[in-house]
Amino acid sequence: MQENYLHGKTSSTINAMLAATAWNLMKMMRKLKALCADFSSTARSGSCESCSLYV
């Protein structure tokens, strides 16, 4: 992805903030996907050893 050079000095700051936001959102989505997969497998098995929950 190329940087927008038409906006001047603030362009670099905005680009860095958007890139960091996208990176953090991607990390959160991975964690949510893993959590949903764990919950799904827990719901099928009926118990969760790591959190001591029983369905």
Residue pairs with C-beta under 8 A, 6 or more apart in sequence:
3 11
3 12
3 15
4 11
4 15
5 11
7 14
38 48
42 48
42 53
42 55
43 55
46 54
46 55
47 53
47 54
47 55
48 54
